Amino acid sequence: MMESQVLVVGSGIAGLVFALKSAELYSVSLVTKRNLEESNTNYSQGGIAAVVSPEDSVENHVRDTLVAGAGLCQEEVVRAICARGPALIRELKEWGVPFALSTKGENHFELGLEGGHSQRRILHVGDITGRAVEKILCERVRNHPNIKIFENHIAIDLITKKKLSGYSEPDLCLGAYVLDATKQKVEKFLSSMTVLATGGAGKVYLYTTNPDVATGDGIAMSYRAGVPVENLEFVQFHPTCLYHPQAKSFLISEAVRGEGGKLLLSNGKTFMEKHHSLKELAPRDIVARAIDYELKKSGEECVYLDISHRGAEFVKKRFPNLAESCQKFGFDMAHSPIPVVPAAHYFCGGVQTELDGQTTIPNLFVIGESACTGLHGANRLASNSLLEGLVMADACAGRISSVISQLPDTKSLSVTDWNPGNARNPDEQVVIEQNWDEIRRFMWNYVGIVRSDKRLERALRRIELLQQEIQDYYWNFIITSDLIELRNIAVVAECVIRSALSRKESRGLHYNLDHPKIENRLGLRETLLSK
């Protein structure tokens, strides 16, 4: 048994910042299923959106976010996050994050422009912003005496009062059952406050920019514990992932288009002017649908992104990592166009929470991409994701003392050890691989960039059958990391499908051929699902 005052699951920007801030007063156990550095944050290239320029304003940032969100943002949340961002950016700088500076001097940042933004407000560290942020945060976490790190540990399920006692109200989270993947042993992690910061669920789809760890663990665990999820139909597909059989999950940053990159067909002609007045700088959902439309029309497998007109010196200075990585796959982005396709990138929906991550279970918090605060609405504005994780982590850390001081006595609740029952060693790994592959393929084909009622209904029938197979397998065989992740992507996939079926309109990232218009009705909580 592992016991601490605070349990954090996940090691992206949200989990690490929260762990650092809470460890000033409390003992922290930080669980992460690979090594500490492996997270969506680590692969973020573009940067963090925040108002740090005198030519910009919080009001401008709010307006751009609301426009991108297509009527479903919670405006008070948008204002709070945009307003709190600049101070936290300064804190990251003080911690050592080497944001690029302009020629004006030490206190002037070099700011990038991305789709949907009316001003340059993207702080970056070249084209490896996430990696630079993750590096600094991981160093501080590893050196903090109050933080105990558990790498190669994957959370299985939350331990709740309701599950232990059978009482429905009020529920309480006591921690989580966690698999030590190295020892293949399940341990119980007990805590007064549990914070899930497990990131997104891009691996639900066949093609994604996300790393292998993005299997929606926090969303699935929360849903199984009875916490509502919402807006999961709004899955953002990044328009530009490098198209190459060996270039697994390799994102080509939106900053390339922000610096003048043009999208081209195979004949060298541009096409975005036919789809939106902002052309390549239109919001991501529009750019992704435009590419999908052009590919379906032409029958070709990719379009091309061209930044070579900016000159080799500029390209290699602004995008050194991208240029080098593309070179490894035989593409020279400084001198010629590179092939790109859309790929699943970001979940705007997630576990229903307040700005500080509070869920419907008093001492269970969810922060970062796993959460749905109302910031993104129906579509995320570029580079608002790291901003949200940063602000949520700070707000959540501010709640710790009040949460822990108000907890009822839980000593009477006996938390049992993990009971494998009559489970035996898996005899057919191919079952897990087959189900994993099938889910990701029909999610891509039926629940992707463009949907229809018939496609969604097909997907629902398939996931219902697969859920039964997976549950049977889960209860009959000894648990493994692969099985845990398969179980989680199945839960998230079903929630996405049911949410998409319930929205009879096309809005933001959800486009349904049978319901092409935006309905007048609004409401963030329309697609809330409860188990």
N, C-alpha and C positions, 0 to 999 in steps of 0.2 A: 504494500500500500504506500502510495505517495501522498503526502498531505502538505498543503500550503494555504495561505490566505487567499491567494488569487491564482487561478488556472487560466493560462492563455493558450489557445490552440491556433497555430498559424504564425508564419514569420515573414510576412510582407510588411509594407510600411505601417499599416494599421496596428498589427500585432506587436511589432518591435517598438514603435513609439509609445504605445500604451504600456508595454512591459517596462520600459525605461522610466516613465513617469510614475507608475504605480509602485515600482521597486524602491522609490525614495522613502516610503513608509511601511511597505508590506512585503512579505515573502512571496515570490512569484515562481511558479512552475511554468515553463514554456515548452509546449509540445509541438514538434514539427515532423512531418512524415518523411522527409528526406534530410539533407543537411540544411543548416540554418539559412544559408543564402538562397536556396531554391524556392522561388516564389514568382508570381506574376510581376511583382514590382521589379524584380531583377531583370526582366525582359522588356521593361518599358523604355522606349527610345526617346519619344518626343519631349516630354517634360511635365512641369506642373504649372497649371494656370493660376495666376494671382495678379492682383493689381499693385504694381510697384513703380509704375511710371507716372509722372505728373500729367502726362497727356491722356491718361486713362482714368477711369473712375469705377468704383464698386457698382454704381448704377448701370454703367455700360456692361459690366460682367454679368450682372443680374439679368439684364435685358437679353443678352445673347444666350444665356442659359435657358431662359423661359421660352425663347423662340425655338431653340433646338428641341425642347421638351414637348412641343406640340400640344400645349394646353393641359398637360397632366402633372406639371411640377407643383410642389407645395411651395408657394412663394416665400413664406416666412423662413422655411428651411434654406432655400436658395440664398436669401439675403444674409442669413446667419453664417453660412459656409463661405460665401464670397467675402464677407466683411472680416472674418477671423483668419483668412488665409495669409495675408501679408505678414502679420506678426509671427506666425508659425514658420513662414519661409525664412524670416530673419533668424529664428531659433535654429533651423536646420543649418543655416550658414555659420552660425556661431559654433555648432557642433562639428563643423568641418566639411560640409558638403561644398565642393568647389564649383558653384554655379558660374557659368561663363559671364565675364564682365565685358562691358563695352569699352571703347577707347576713351570715354569721358572720365574714367577713374574708378576707384575702389568701391564706391557706393552706387555705381550705375551698372545694372545688369544688361547683358545682351539678350534681347527678347525676341522670341520667334513668333510667327503667325501661323495659325492652323484654321482648318475649315470651320465656319460658323462664328469666328471671332471677328469683332469689328475693329479690334486694336491688337498690336503686338503685346502679348502678355504671357508668353510661354517661357518660363525660366528653364534652362537646360544646362546639361554638362555635355557639350558636343551632341552626339547621338547615342549616348549611353547613360542617360539621366538616371533611370531606375537602378542600374548597376552601381552607379556612384553613390546614390542615396543608400541602397542596401548595404554597401560595403561599410560606410560610416556607422550605420545603425548596428550592424552585426558586431563590429569591433567594440562598440560601447556596451552592447548586451553581454558579449562574452567576458568582458572585464568587470561586470557589475556583481558585487558580492551577494546581493539579495535575489539574483535571478539564477535558477537552476535550469539548465537546458537539457531537453530530452530529444535528441535527434533520432531519426529512423523509428519514430513512434507515430502510429496512426490511430486517431480517435475512432471508436466504433459507435458508441451511443452515449447519450447523456444519462446520468443517474439522477432521477427525479423522485421527489416524495410521492408523487402520484403512482409511479411504477412500483415503488417499494411497499406502499401501504394500501393502495387501491382507492385512496381518497381523491376526489376530483378537485376540491377547492379548500384552501388555497394551495397551489403547487409551489414547489421550491426545487431549485437545481442544486445538487450536492457534489457535482463534479462529472466525471466521465470514465467509462471503461476504455482502456487504451491498449492497443497491441504493440508490444515491443517486437518490431519486425526482425531484429537481429537474433533475439532469443526465442522468437515464436511463442511468446508468453503474454497472456492478457493480464494487465494490472489495473487496479482501481486508483484513480487520481481524485482525491477529495479536496474540496475548496469551499470557501465562503462565497466567492464570486467567480463565475465562469464567463470567460470572454472568448467568443468564436470569431476568429479573423482568418478564415480559411480560403478567402479569395473566391474566384468565379468557378464556372463549370464548362469551359470551352471544350473539354474532352467529351462532352455529350454529343458533339458533332464530329463528322468524319474529317473535315478540314478546319483547323483552328490555328490561331497565332499563339495560343496558350501552351505552357509547358505541361508535361505529363501529370503534374500534381493537381491540376485544375479540374477536379471531379465533383465539385459541388458538395463537399462533405458537410460543411456547416449548415447549408440550406437543408440538406436531407436529414441530418440529425435533429435540427430544430423542428422540422415538419413532423417527424416521427414522434417527437415529444409533445406535439399538440400546439406548437406555436404557428400562427398563420403566416403564410407566404403570399406575396402579391406581385402583380405586374411581370410575371415571368415570361409572358409572351414577347416582351421587348428585349430581344437578343440582338446586340449590335454586331454586325458583320463588318470587319475592317475591309475597306475596298482593295487594299494592296498588300498581298502576301506574295513573296517571291515564288514564281511557278517553276519548280524544278523537282524531280523525283527524290533527290537527296536533301533538299532544303526544307527539312521538317520544321514547321511552325515558324518560318523566318519572316518576320514582319518588316515591311518597308514603311518607315515612319511617315505619318501624315505631314511632318515637317518638310518632306521633300516637295510635296505639292505647295506647301506654304511658302517655299522659297522659289516657286515658279515652275515646278515640274508639271509637264503636260501628259495627259492620258491619250494614247493613240491606238487606232486599229492597226491591224497587220499591214494595211496599205499606207500607213503613215499619216492618216487623216485624224484630226481631233474629232471628238463627238460630244463632249460634255456641254457644249453650247446649245445642243438640242434638248437638253434635259433640265437645265437650271441656269438662271442668270449669273450665279456666282461661279459657274463652270467647275473647275477642279476644286474650288474652295467651298462648294456646297456642303451641307451637313452630310455625315458619313452614310446615313441611310439612303439618301438620294444618289450619292456616288456609287454605292454598292449595287443598288437596283439598276442604275444606268448601265453599269458593267454587265450585270446579269442579263439585262435586256439585249445588249449588243452581242453578247456571246451566244445567246439562244437564237438570235436572228441570223448570225453569220455561221453558226455551227463550229466556230473555232474554240480553242481551249483556253486562251488567255488574251489579254490586251497588253499594252506596253506603257511604261512610265519613262518619260524622257526629261532629264535634268541637264543633259550634256551641253545645252546652249548657255548655261551659266559659266562654263569654262572649267577645265580640269583643276585648276588651282583652288577655285571656290569650292567645288564639290569635295575635294579631298580634305580641305580645312573644316568645312561645316559638317561633313558626314564621313569622317575617317573610318569608323567601324563598319558602316554600311558598305562603303566602297571596298574595303578590304574583304569583307565577308562575301560580297557579290563576286569579287575576283576569284575566290576559292571555287565558285560554281561556274566559272568561265564567262562571267559578265563584267563588262567594264562600264559602270554607270557614269563615269566621267566623260566617256566618249560616245556612248550609244544607248539606245533605249533598253530597258530590262523588262522581262515578261512578268506580269502580275495577275493575280486572281483574288476575289474576295474570300474571306475565311472568318469563322466565328471568333469573336474577339472579346466581348464584354456583356455581362448580364446587368441590365438596368434595374430589373426586379430582384427580389430576394426575400429575406425574412423581414416581416413587418417590424420596424423599430422606430423609436424616437431618434432625435439628432444625436443623443449620447449613446445610442445603441441599445437602450432599454427595450426588452421584449415583453410579452404578456406574462412571462414568469419573472417574478421580482428580482432575482439575483442572477439572471441569465442575460448576457449582453451579446449582441452581434454587431460587428463593425467592419467597415470596408466594403468590398464588392459583394460579400455575402448578404449584406443588409440592403433594405429598401427604405430610405429616409424620405423620398419624394424629391430629392435633388435633381435627378435625371429625367423624371417623367417618362415620356415615350421614346426619348432618344438622348443619349449622353453627349454633351458638348465636349469636344476634344480636350484632353488633358485636365478634365475636371475629376478624374478618378483618383489620382494620387492626392489631389487636394481634399477630396471627401474623406479618404482614409486618414489623412493627417489631422483634419479637424475633428472627425469622430473619435479618434484615439485620444486627443486632448480633452474633449468633452467627457468621454467615458472615464478617464482618469480622475476627473473632477468629481465623479459620483461615488468613488470607492468608499470613503469614510461614512457617508450617509447610508449606503447599502449595508455595509458590514455592521454598523451600529444598530440597525433596525431589524436584523435577522432574529427570528424566533429561535428558541432552543431546539436543536436538532439531535441532541445526544441520545434521545429515546429511539431514534430511527437507526436501526442496525443495517448497515450496507453490506450485503453479502458479496462474497468473492464471485468472480465470473464462473458460471457453471456451464461447461461444454456438453453436459448431458451424455448422450450416447453417440456424439459426433465422432466420425472416423476420418482418417486421412483421405483427402480427395483422390478419387481413382481416375478421373477424366478431366484434366485441365482444359481439354478442348471445349468442354461445355462453357466455361467462363469466357474463353476466347471467342467462341461462336456468338454467344449472346452479346458480348461487348461490341463486336463488329457489326452485328445486325442492328443494334440500337443506334449506333453512330451513323450507319448508312441510311436508315429510314428517317432519322431526324434530319439528315442533310437533304434528302430527296423530298420529303413530305412537309417538313416543318422548318424550312430554310428561309431564304431571302424573300421568295414569293410563295404564298400559300393559297390553298383553296379548301372549302369545306370537305370535299371528297378526300383530299390528301390527308387532312387532319383526322378524319374519321378512320381512315386506313391505319394511320399511325397509332391512334388510340386502341384499336383492336389488337394490334401487334404488341403494344407495351403491356396491355392487360394480361395477355398470355405469357409474355416473358417475365412479368412480375411474379406470377405464380411459380414458374420454373425456378427463378432466382431464390424465392423464399424457401422453396422445398430444399434447394441445394444448401442455402444458408444454414438451415436448422439440422441438416443431416451430416455436414462435413465440418472438419476442424477449420477454424477461420484463418484466412490469409489476407494479406494486403490487397491482392487482386480481387478477392471476393468482396471485401469491404468497399472497394472503389466501384465495382460493378453494381453492387446493391445501391450505392449512392447515385450513380448516374441514371439508374433506372427510375429512382424516385424523382429526381429533377426532371428527367425527360417527360414523365407522366404529368408533372405539374405544368411544364411548358405547354404540352399539348392541350390539357384541359383549360388553361388560361387562354390560349389562342382560340379555342373553339367558342369560348364564352364572349369574346369580343367581336361583335358583328359590325365591324367597321374597319377601315384602314387608317392607321394613325402612327406616325413616327416609324418605328422599326417593324411594326406589324402591318404587313400588306397582304390582304386577302382578295383574290381575283373575284370572288362572289360578293364581296362587300367593299367596293373600291372607294367609297366616299367616307369622309369624316362625318360622324353623327354629331348633332348639336350637343348631346348630353356629355357632360364631363364628370370626372370623379376619380380620384386616385385609387380609391378602394374598390372599384368595380370588379376587379379580377382577383380578389382576395380568396385564397383557398385555405380551408382548415381540414385537418385530418379527422 
